[in-house]
Amino acid sequence: MAIIKPFKALRPQPQLAKQVASLPYDVLNSAEAKKEAQGNHSSFLHITKSEIDLPDTIDVHDAAVYEQAKENLAAFIQRDILFRESKECYYIYQLIMNGRSQTGLVCVSSVDDYENGIIKKHEFTRPEKEQDRINHIKIAGAQTGNVFLAYRDNPSVDELINQWKKNKSAVYDFTADDGIQHTIWIVNDNTVSDQITGLFATEIPFTYIADGHHRAASAAKVRKALGTSAIEGADYFLTTLFPSNQLHIMDYNRLVKDLNGLTPKSLVKELGRQFKVELISKEAYRPESPHTFGLYMDQNWYKLTAKEGTFTTDPIGILDVTILQNNVLDKLLGIKDQRTDKRIDFVGGIRGLGELERRVDSGEMAAAFSIYPVTIGQLFDIADSGNVMPPKSTWFEPKLRDGLLTHLIYE
């Protein structure tokens, strides 16, 4: 069963919450972060992307970057932008995007659960990305990035959270510049906190990483690196848990730089062996059901429908990202490994199909593929089977903001 606990969050003064809150560190590059934080000395990007306060020539993985993060975090506390909660609390975090609401529980989850498979994974991690977060956590002494966990729906947990939201006032409530509303309540009643802890300990057998595999892996490796000197704070890591029925997975689309020697006409012919191919003309095609795909090239859209025999029914084989990889990217375009091949790029569904068209029409890319989103049920099935998804399979929106709730591993 899942081990979670309340914690003493480091958080912003209420009047500064909107200024502090920043997009996750891994959705912005250094130049974008610098622009985003320009003129805002309270932006949490000064901590998560601290290279923005150093010369542009410095490597983002230089030790000076992590020392700058530590220095900036201390300065935020000294300037009273951030303060530490006086007691351990749970936090309820509601996000509203385009009228759609989802509510999660912010807590710390057990590193033991991560290592013992109670927290289930569905992606491989990359050592260089892990090392970046390991350095950041160890030197800054804080887990600044939230790991997004999902769990199978539980009415008892829902009732506790909904009652608290109904009867208590929020400590933060603001709409960010991208139009997403962020609202947070503090659960500071010991009896209710104990009930929440007990429900997860007795009724939630597993939680699943939806987003944040590198942050979770890094937290575990920080504890291991600390060895016998590890303190209690390193035994847990910052997480927000959402019931599966509230989650929204968007499409994660593909762009390819060339057609591997094929012409558009010959590619369409070859695709016809594995797919039913229909010319949609100028109208962008967003797949409406599993096993259908959009193809954009030469200013035309095509609808591709997978034929029998192009996929299997096992948890990995049935995924549309797998069907595309096996039958098109690998077989026809020679792209063997999506994680390492420089001829492929990925565009999250939040950017829309117009972004696919723009990059193909510019000549930067030769073709684009739109894909039907992975479902939360498929994610659970894969994690339960011990398998991993192909890279860049899921895109979750809306994103949790960094800086609103931070977990300090050192007292």
Secondary structure by P-SEA (a helix, b strand, c coil): cbbbbbcccccccccccccccccccccccaaaaaaaacccccccccccccccccccccccccaaaaaaaaaaaaaaaaaccbbbbcccbbbbbbbbcccbbbbbbbbbbbaaaaaaccccccbbbbaaaaaaaaaaaaaaccccbbbbbbbcccaaaaaaaaaaaacccccbbbbccccbbbbbbbcccaaaaaaaaaaaacccccccccccaaaaaaaaaaaaaaccccccccccccbbbbccccbbbbbbbbbbcccccccaaaaaaaaccccccccccccccccccccccccccccbbbbbbbcccccccccccccaaaaaaacccccccccccccccccbbbbcccccaaaaaaaaaaccccbbbbbccccaaaaaaaaaacccccccccccccccccccbbbbccc
